[in-house]
Amino acid sequence: MQIPRLHPDTIEEVKLRADIVDVVSEYVVLRKRGKDFVGLCPFHDEKSPSFTVSQTKQMYYCFGCQAGGNAIKFVMELGKRSFADVVLDLARRYQVPVQTLLPEQRQELQRQLSLREQLYEVLATSAQFYQHALRQSQGQKALQYLQSNRQFKEETIQQFGLGYAPAGWETLYRYLVEDKHYPVQILEKAGLIKPRREGGGYYDVFRDRLMIPIRDVQGRVIAFGGRTLTDEQPKYLNSPETELFSKGKTLFALDQAKGGISQLDQAVVVEGYFDAIALHAAGINNAVASLGTALSLEQVRLILRYTESKQLVLNFDADKAGTNAAERAIGEIAELAYKGEVQLKILNLPDGKDADEYLHSHTPEDYGELLKNAPLWLDWQIQQIIQNRDLKQATDFGQVTQQIVKLLKNIANSDTRNYYVSYCAEILSLGDTRLIPLRVENLLTQIAPPPATYSKPVSARIAWGSSKSPLRTDAINRVSTHSPLPTERSLLEHAEALLLRIYLHCPEQRQVIIDELEERDLQFSLSHHRFLWQQILEISSVDGETRNFASPPDLISRLQDQFLEFGSEMGLISHLFHVDEKTQKEILRTPQVVQAAIACMDLVMLEKRYRHFLKLWQQTDPEAEPERYESYYQAFYAEKIKLQQIDRQRLFSITELL
């Protein structure tokens, strides 16, 4: 709407009354830290809180993205709303009288503001009407259904404001229009009545239904859900979309659950109203319902405001419809889940029951235990893929493999992907552990196809034991393309130099370095570094310094004396005897740098062994020497796994630390 300019007095009064902690808490889980509050920034993705709110200064600031300002700016930036719109919204909330600069504009402004207020009012009055009707003779059937079928106690019925819509076509209409004198247009805009197609007039949207108020986060009624008490279809009927209500942006019971979600650091999403109500009645107060639709990305983001660790459990029905709903929900939020921005789990209750049914015969503690053991969404997805499939049949095996590959391709985190590759390889091997390496290699090849390389023609004779097998050929192509990164030598040189410099200048690290090198059977790869290490060992063996090390100046001085006769070698290593400001900073992190350097050296040795066994495997005839052929394959594959592990360590440690 077009909002006239607001009077400065109104703006200042809003600033004074709108408490920033109160405003921000609606969107961010805040925790007290000292005199301020902290939480996860809503303006950028982060895993550790850098967003602070100062109640004394009435300001917020994020140390991560530098967003900052007062309560008005916070709501403006988060909702992409105009200044005047936000001020008016906060003025309504904190009951600040609104003034404009031009008196003639006030009437239009008040008319526009009053529309939403009237909608809230008429919906609240309707909720009271439905609650009253539940206690009348005509509502006894609905009340008995709640008490007997659903086993709800009186306090639960009152807590959720459950009611009954009488069977007449104009019962609510006559009450609100004739008795309460609300404008017909307001009732229609609230989704309570509809115009008749013929003959004029209006009729009630909800008739002879058990009524469930749908509230916003602040607890205001914005819509209704109605369950039929007969065979009428649909079984559940929701209010239409209105200015206050959008089904895809609303979660039932979030106003009741936001405190529990924040306290337990976990949200449970169920399908139906009564599932959510039953869980709250059982003391499980972190549950919300998705209003019978597929869970949308906006609904997920709404929930995640209240959980710091972003834990979300989908507890949809275990029947086909519930499974489909879970898969649709995953589809909406898969990108967040693949990136690790939401910790998503799937809970299917035993015997295909929904949460309400389950709690009729089980305790809340039983449900809590199932929640705790609910599988991660990837595990659930994999089980769905292999369910009712016979992996001994070629068709099923191929289809399952394709679906698994499609799933694994989207996993961004390499550690997580490698874990699930191994997990799926075990499933596809059908208990034959000898096949696991082959299945792993096959999955890895399909997840990250190797670059095009020349290979010899494959003969028509195909068998697992043949080196011409397509699976084995893929393995050869893939593993033989594993080569050091272009910067491998520079990283290795830097790593070895740092290790030697640390040995020379940090006596407390010398035994650690010696132990690591001996344990891993490592040597310095570059000749000038190897030469220096040999000289160090000679001095140590002569003086018995392996356990009782000399001070840095003594060792360096003796090495320099010894190198006087080796001019060329001295030129390549003399810089290691000195420490400037940069190298001083490097060796201050000695434990991490030692591990990183060792990892890089280990990588080189693994590469050599890996290529050695690969060459032997390729040169062995599988038909003439099947045992040796398989032995070499297992050997180079084992080195390959070690390479992957050390590669991850190197990529983190060397590039970050060196």
DRENZA-534788 format. One record per residue (C-alpha): residue in three letters; x, z, y. Coordinates in pm, whole numbers, padded with zeros to 5 digits, always signed. Example, Ala and Ser with C-alpha at 12.3 -4.5 7.8 and 13.67 -1.06 7.14 Angstrom:
<pts>
ala+01230+00780-00450/ser+01367+00714-00106/
</pts>
This chain:
<pts>
met+00000+00000+00000/gln+00108-00053+00361/ile+00207+00291+00490/pro+00225+00354+00867/arg+00520+00529+01020/leu+00519+00899+00949/his+00559+01165+01213/pro+00906+01331+01211/asp+00739+01671+01177/thr+00588+01563+00844/ile+00925+01441+00715/glu+01100+01763+00818/glu+00830+01979+00662/val+00863+01788+00332/lys+01240+01840+00337/leu+01187+02212+00389/arg+00924+02259+00117/ala+01050+02022-00155/asp+01300+02225-00358/ile+01564+01990-00498/val+01603+02178-00828/asp+01227+02162-00880/val+01220+01787-00803/val+01525+01689-01007/ser+01419+01903-01306/glu+01125+01668-01367/tyr+01372+01393-01455/val+01695+01566-01563/val+01764+01861-01794/leu+01948+02103-01565/arg+02151+02399-01681/lys+02275+02682-01460/arg+02650+02682-01406/gly+02767+02937-01153/lys+02564+02902-00834/asp+02481+02535-00903/phe+02302+02337-01173/val+02448+02058-01389/gly+02305+01782-01607/leu+02353+01425-01728/cys+02340+01178-01441/pro+02022+00963-01445/phe+02194+00688-01244/his+02459+00593-01500/asp+02527+00644-01871/glu+02741+00946-01954/lys+02789+01183-02246/ser+02924+01489-02062/pro+02744+01616-01750/ser+02898+01528-01413/phe+02574+01551-01211/thr+02546+01868-00999/val+02257+02007-00794/ser+02312+02268-00525/gln+02005+02478-00445/thr+02171+02639-00146/lys+02266+02304+00010/gln+01954+02124-00123/met+02179+01835-00226/tyr+02277+01654-00546/tyr+02604+01476-00626/cys+02747+01295-00930/phe+03123+01310-00977/gly+03098+01012-01211/cys+02918+00748-01001/gln+02927+00922-00660/ala+02549+00914-00620/gly+02433+01186-00383/gly+02169+01294-00134/asn+01863+01515-00090/ala+01535+01540-00284/ile+01377+01245-00102/lys+01669+01014-00170/phe+01680+01122-00535/val+01320+01014-00598/met+01371+00696-00394/glu+01679+00588-00592/leu+01543+00684-00933/gly+01204+00517-00892/lys+01315+00233-00662/arg+01046+00345-00417/ser+01020+00329-00040/phe+01101+00621+00186/ala+00744+00660+00315/asp+00594+00639-00036/val+00822+00918-00162/val+00759+01138+00142/leu+00382+01099+00096/asp+00408+01180-00274/leu+00611+01495-00205/ala+00376+01587+00081/arg+00079+01580-00158/arg+00268+01783-00416/tyr+00380+02053-00170/gln+00057+02043+00037/val+00221+01930+00357/pro-00027+01798+00622/val+00047+01431+00689/gln+00075+01301+01043/thr+00146+00945+01159/leu+00285+00822+01488/leu-00029+00618+01568/pro-00358+00813+01562/glu-00562+00500+01479/gln-00366+00459+01154/arg-00448+00804+01019/gln-00793+00715+00887/glu-00662+00424+00677/leu-00374+00636+00549/gln-00603+00918+00444/arg-00833+00668+00268/gln-00540+00531+00067/leu-00408+00877-00014/ser-00748+01008-00116/leu-00798+00741-00387/arg-00537+00891-00621/glu-00652+01243-00536/gln-01010+01149-00618/leu-00900+00997-00949/tyr-00719+01317-01043/glu-01022+01522-00939/val-01285+01320-01125/leu-01073+01315-01442/ala-01022+01693-01425/thr-01398+01741-01377/ser-01466+01511-01674/ala-01228+01714-01890/gln-01419+02032-01801/phe-01748+01857-01880/tyr-01623+01752-02225/gln-01494+02104-02298/his-01831+02252-02202/ala-02018+01999-02419/leu-01807+02101-02720/arg-01966+02449-02704/gln-02322+02318-02689/ser-02546+02244-02987/gln-02476+01873-02965/gly-02101+01942-02989/gln-02116+02159-03302/lys-02023+01871-03530/ala-01706+01808-03326/leu-01619+02179-03308/gln-01665+02218-03683/tyr-01441+01916-03741/leu-01165+02078-03534/gln-01199+02417-03700/ser-01256+02308-04063/asn-01100+01966-04108/arg-00809+02014-03869/gln-00788+02395-03912/phe-00725+02447-03540/lys-00763+02796-03398/glu-00950+02863-03076/glu-00630+02909-02877/thr-00508+02563-02982/ile-00842+02402-02885/gln-00819+02564-02543/gln-00446+02493-02501/phe-00503+02118-02535/gly-00843+02115-02360/leu-01020+01948-02653/gly-01385+01854-02592/tyr-01678+01637-02691/ala-01840+01332-02529/pro-02218+01341-02588/ala-02385+01051-02766/gly-02598+00932-02471/trp-02508+00610-02291/glu-02518+00762-01941/thr-02465+01135-01992/leu-02130+01159-01811/tyr-02239+00898-01554/arg-02547+01100-01452/tyr-02347+01425-01436/leu-02070+01287-01216/val-02278+01058-00993/glu-02615+01232-00967/asp-02504+01595-00996/lys-02150+01588-00856/his-02201+01290-00621/tyr-01877+01109-00705/pro-01868+00741-00600/val-01937+00501-00885/gln-01626+00300-00792/ile-01405+00606-00850/leu-01549+00660-01199/glu-01492+00295-01287/lys-01134+00301-01156/ala-01072+00616-01361/gly-01177+00430-01678/leu-01476+00656-01745/ile-01761+00406-01709/lys-01811+00031-01739/pro-02067-00200-01573/arg-02340-00337-01798/arg-02324-00709-01869/glu-02696-00751-01815/gly-02955-00570-01608/gly-02711-00387-01379/gly-02600-00026-01393/tyr-02320+00143-01586/tyr-02260+00309-01924/asp-02013+00575-02046/val-01692+00449-02209/phe-01675+00750-02445/arg-01986+00839-02646/asp-02020+01075-02944/arg-01648+01122-02970/leu-01412+01416-02996/met-01222+01407-02666/ile-00849+01466-02616/pro-00721+01482-02256/ile-00400+01289-02190/arg-00189+01454-01920/asp+00112+01350-01713/val+00438+01546-01711/gln+00297+01776-01443/gly-00003+01860-01661/arg-00266+01661-01466/val-00533+01475-01667/ile-00476+01100-01628/ala-00675+00958-01925/phe-00853+01043-02249/gly-00830+00964-02617/gly-01154+00975-02814/arg-01189+01007-03193/thr-01510+00888-03353/leu-01712+01134-03563/thr-01892+00850-03741/asp-01791+00520-03899/glu-01776+00354-03559/gln-01471+00142-03486/pro-01219+00183-03349/lys-01149+00526-03494/tyr-00944+00615-03183/leu-01029+00483-02838/asn-00800+00531-02536/ser-00882+00503-02167/pro-00805+00161-02018/glu-00499+00112-01797/thr-00559+00261-01452/glu-00362+00340-01140/leu-00274+00675-01300/phe-00241+00576-01666/ser-00014+00327-01844/lys-00013+00361-02223/gly+00342+00227-02265/lys+00480+00474-02010/thr+00298+00788-02125/leu+00360+01031-02411/phe+00091+01267-02531/ala+00180+01639-02503/leu+00504+01582-02311/asp+00383+01833-02052/gln+00360+02091-02333/ala+00677+01979-02514/lys+00935+01926-02238/gly+01040+02292-02241/gly+01076+02296-02620/ile+01269+01967-02618/ser+01513+02107-02365/gln+01549+02438-02549/leu+01596+02284-02897/asp+01788+01982-02761/gln+01575+01756-02982/ala+01250+01560-02952/val+01012+01478-03237/val+00785+01175-03196/val+00475+01144-03415/glu+00203+00877-03423/gly-00120+01062-03363/tyr-00269+01316-03124/phe-00356+01559-03403/asp-00008+01540-03554/ala+00140+01654-03223/ile-00127+01923-03174/ala-00079+02053-03530/leu+00296+02081-03480/his+00252+02275-03156/ala-00007+02499-03328/ala+00257+02571-03595/gly+00512+02670-03330/ile+00703+02341-03337/asn+00679+02283-02964/asn+00914+01988-02919/ala+00671+01725-03050/val+00505+01437-02863/ala+00285+01146-02974/ser+00319+00778-02891/leu-00056+00716-02832/gly-00087+00498-03141/thr+00133+00219-03007/ala+00487+00108-03081/leu+00730+00340-02907/ser+00854+00166-02593/leu+01196+00183-02429/glu+01038+00347-02123/gln+00882+00618-02339/val+01218+00685-02505/arg+01398+00713-02172/leu+01124+00951-02058/ile+01186+01179-02358/leu+01564+01164-02328/arg+01552+01319-01981/tyr+01487+01652-02151/thr+01749+01648-02429/glu+02116+01672-02343/ser+02246+01542-02678/lys+01978+01267-02692/gln+01845+01370-03034/leu+01529+01187-03130/val+01339+01213-03462/leu+01067+00960-03544/asn+00812+01119-03779/phe+00572+00832-03842/asp+00344+00813-04145/ala+00515+00715-04470/asp+00252+00450-04551/lys+00303+00081-04478/ala+00154+00106-04130/gly+00377+00404-04048/thr+00685+00226-04181/asn+00602-00077-03971/ala+00555+00148-03667/ala+00895+00307-03728/glu+01059-00034-03758/arg+00891-00152-03437/ala+01008+00162-03261/ile+01362+00109-03386/gly+01345-00249-03262/glu+01265-00126-02912/ile+01549+00125-02898/ala+01797-00033-03139/glu+02037-00128-02860/leu+02055+00235-02743/ala+02100+00354-03102/tyr+02373+00100-03185/lys+02565+00212-02875/gly+02522+00577-02969/glu+02318+00653-02655/val+02046+00809-02869/gln+02091+01008-03190/leu+01803+00856-03383/lys+01668+00994-03712/ile+01371+00894-03926/leu+01155+01151-04106/asn+00911+01036-04375/leu+00718+01329-04516/pro+00670+01365-04896/asp+00370+01202-05065/gly+00301+00978-04766/lys+00151+01260-04561/asp+00141+01280-04184/ala+00253+01595-04002/asp-00099+01737-03973/glu-00169+01696-04347/tyr+00173+01830-04443/leu+00124+02153-04248/his-00203+02224-04430/ser-00009+02292-04750/his+00341+02378-04622/thr+00496+02623-04380/pro+00653+02539-04042/glu+00986+02640-04197/asp+00940+02370-04463/tyr+00885+02112-04191/gly+01186+02242-03998/glu+01404+02200-04306/leu+01289+01840-04344/leu+01368+01781-03978/lys+01717+01917-04024/asn+01780+01689-04323/ala+01615+01377-04182/pro+01837+01071-04241/leu+02001+00883-03960/trp+01816+00565-03873/leu+02084+00341-04027/asp+02060+00521-04361/trp+01682+00488-04346/gln+01707+00118-04260/ile+01940+00055-04553/gln+01703+00234-04790/gln+01417+00021-04661/ile+01622-00294-04727/ile+01702-00207-05091/gln+01363-00054-05170/asn+01183-00230-05456/arg+01474-00474-05495/asp+01651-00553-05821/leu+02015-00599-05724/lys+02091-00734-06070/gln+01888-01042-05976/ala+02086-01300-05779/thr+01803-01375-05533/asp+01740-01010-05444/phe+02113-00938-05426/gly+02169-01226-05183/gln+01875-01134-04961/val+01972-00767-04950/thr+02333-00856-04865/gln+02220-01083-04580/gln+01998-00812-04432/ile+02273-00552-04462/val+02525-00782-04293/lys+02278-00843-04009/leu+02242-00467-03966/leu+02616-00391-03980/lys+02707-00665-03732/asn+02533-00480-03452/ile+02722-00151-03493/ala+02953-00127-03194/asn+03163+00173-03302/ser+03432+00059-03549/asp+03452+00396-03729/thr+03076+00400-03783/arg+03080+00037-03897/asn+03361+00097-04147/tyr+03178+00398-04287/tyr+02862+00196-04348/val+03058-00096-04490/ser+03197+00137-04757/tyr+02856+00298-04811/cys+02683-00040-04858/ala+02966-00165-05080/glu+02903+00127-05316/ile+02533+00038-05330/leu+02604-00329-05397/ser+02859-00247-05669/leu+02577-00092-05882/gly+02799+00194-06000/asp+03096-00024-06100/thr+03379+00123-05891/arg+03603-00172-05974/leu+03374-00396-05768/ile+03377-00178-05455/pro+03692-00339-05299/leu+03542-00683-05354/arg+03211-00583-05197/val+03392-00428-04899/glu+03595-00743-04848/asn+03287-00961-04881/leu+03093-00757-04623/leu+03386-00748-04381/thr+03428-01123-04411/gln+03064-01186-04327/ile+03052-00929-04047/ala+03361-01070-03874/pro+03426-01421-04013/pro+03797-01518-04013/pro+03922-01787-03778/ala+03932-02134-03927/thr+04246-02179-04139/tyr+04370-02450-04371/ser+04317-02371-04737/lys+04371-02567-05054/pro+04067-02738-05210/val+03866-02506-05430/ser+03833-02624-05789/ala+03491-02657-05953/arg+03582-02380-06199/ile+03472-02054-06035/ala+03516-01705-06175/trp+03595-01356-06046/gly+03928-01358-06224/ser+04028-01687-06064/ser+04228-01700-05745/lys+04021-02008-05661/ser+03699-01804-05650/pro+03526-01845-05311/leu+03512-01466-05273/arg+03880-01429-05348/thr+03965-01728-05128/asp+03776-01565-04842/ala+03971-01248-04905/ile+04302-01437-04898/asn+04209-01621-04580/arg+04095-01305-04410/val+04379-01074-04501/ser+04648-01336-04457/thr+04541-01384-04096/his+04610-01018-04021/ser+04909-01032-03791/pro+05065-00804-03533/leu+04919-00812-03187/pro+05111-01021-02933/thr+05239-00700-02777/glu+05335-00540-03109/arg+05710-00560-03054/ser+05691-00426-02699/leu+05469-00139-02815/leu+05703-00066-03104/glu+06010-00073-02880/his+05843+00158-02632/ala+05728+00393-02909/glu+06070+00417-03075/ala+06242+00467-02740/leu+06003+00747-02648/leu+06054+00915-02984/leu+06431+00909-02938/arg+06407+01027-02579/ile+06188+01319-02687/tyr+06438+01406-02961/leu+06722+01403-02709/his+06551+01605-02435/cys+06305+01832-02624/pro+06481+02039-02893/glu+06153+02208-02994/gln+06020+01871-03115/arg+06324+01767-03321/gln+06222+01924-03649/val+05870+01780-03610/ile+06017+01431-03566/ile+06251+01469-03864/asp+05969+01601-04085/glu+05733+01319-03986/leu+05990+01049-04050/glu+06085+01197-04387/glu+05728+01255-04498/arg+05625+00896-04419/asp+05958+00749-04531/leu+05998+00572-04197/gln+06299+00411-04034/phe+06364+00279-03687/ser+06297-00097-03693/leu+06503-00209-03394/ser+06877-00223-03463/his+06996-00041-03147/his+06748+00242-03208/arg+06846+00260-03573/phe+07214+00277-03465/leu+07145+00568-03226/trp+06949+00755-03493/gln+07235+00719-03739/gln+07476+00870-03484/ile+07235+01159-03423/leu+07211+01228-03796/glu+07590+01219-03833/ile+07637+01477-03558/ser+07360+01691-03708/ser+07511+01676-04058/val+07857+01766-03931/asp+07738+02061-03721/gly+07449+02168-03943/glu+07207+02115-03658/thr+06911+02004-03863/arg+06770+02357-03841/asn+06979+02496-03553/phe+06968+02230-03284/ala+07207+02188-02996/ser+07080+02197-02640/pro+06994+01859-02482/pro+07307+01838-02257/asp+07539+01914-02548/leu+07387+01655-02780/ile+07370+01384-02512/ser+07728+01453-02401/arg+07862+01428-02755/leu+07668+01107-02820/gln+07804+00952-02501/asp+08157+01044-02605/gln+08099+00890-02947/phe+07960+00568-02796/leu+08259+00500-02574/glu+08391+00267-02839/phe+08057+00086-02883/gly+08006-00081-02547/ser+07736-00334-02646/glu+07516-00084-02829/met+07559+00169-02546/gly+07413-00075-02296/leu+07086-00093-02491/ile+07033+00281-02530/ser+07204+00447-02230/his+06871+00471-02040/leu+06745+00712-02308/phe+06995+00975-02200/his+06832+01006-01855/val+06489+01129-01744/asp+06324+01013-01422/glu+05987+01115-01279/lys+05793+00864-01492/thr+05962+00949-01821/gln+05934+01320-01741/lys+05555+01279-01730/glu+05563+01090-02058/ile+05756+01351-02251/leu+05544+01634-02108/arg+05279+01512-02353/thr+05522+01527-02643/pro+05287+01627-02931/gln+05050+01336-02861/val+05328+01089-02788/val+05519+01184-03103/gln+05210+01119-03314/ala+05141+00790-03135/ala+05498+00669-03178/ile+05504+00766-03545/ala+05175+00581-03594/cys+05317+00264-03444/met+05629+00281-03665/asp+05412+00353-03967/leu+05210+00043-03887/val+05517-00179-03911/met+05614-00040-04251/leu+05260-00078-04379/glu+05259-00438-04260/lys+05572-00507-04463/arg+05437-00349-04780/tyr+05101-00515-04729/arg+05253-00863-04701/his+05485-00793-04994/phe+05198-00709-05231/leu+04983-00989-05094/lys+05257-01240-05169/leu+05300-01104-05522/trp+04924-01121-05577/gln+04902-01480-05459/gln+05191-01581-05684/thr+05045-01420-05998/asp+04835-01618-06247/pro+04515-01415-06307/glu+04454-01575-06646/ala+04806-01524-06779/glu+04860-01175-06631/pro+04516-01031-06543/glu+04632-00668-06533/arg+04926-00738-06301/tyr+04702-00965-06091/glu+04448-00686-06047/ser+04723-00430-05988/tyr+04872-00633-05703/tyr+04525-00685-05557/gln+04455-00310-05560/ala+04799-00244-05408/phe+04764-00484-05114/tyr+04403-00377-05062/ala+04511-00011-05046/glu+04773-00101-04785/lys+04505-00293-04597/ile+04280+00015-04579/lys+04574+00222-04454/leu+04643-00047-04196/gln+04287-00025-04067/gln+04313+00352-04042/ile+04649+00350-03868/asp+04534+00062-03649/arg+04257+00279-03509/gln+04506+00557-03442/arg+04743+00313-03280/leu+04479+00150-03062/phe+04376+00489-02930/ser+04709+00665-02918/ile+04965+00403-02827/thr+04769+00213-02567/glu+04636+00531-02410/leu+04947+00746-02430/leu+05240+00509-02406/
</pts>
